[in-house]
Amino acid sequence: MENALKHSGCSLIEIAVKSTKMGPSLEVRDNGKGFDPADILGGRRGLGLLTVEHYAAQAGLAIAIHSNREQGTTVHAYAEEEIAP
């Protein structure tokens, strides 16, 4: 959420937290300026995205980031494997 507030220029941020069969799921969406996803694939991550990835990994969660210029960004953190009770 901090990245969206600092960098996106958005007017709306949506946060969805769910409990699924696989475990927790968190999605943060904004309607900001977005960015080119090729920048991430090319290894050009800012400190904010690196921090998101670090904390997700510590929590055992995977991250999916979807963004399009001028259409906003969605960051989804989710469990890849079912969490044992």
Buried (B, 14 or more C-beta within 10 A) or exposed (E): EEBBEEBBEBEEBEEEEEEEEEBBBBBBBBBBBBBEBEEBEEEEBBEEBEEBBEEBEEEEBEBEBEBEEEEBBBBBBBBEEEEEE
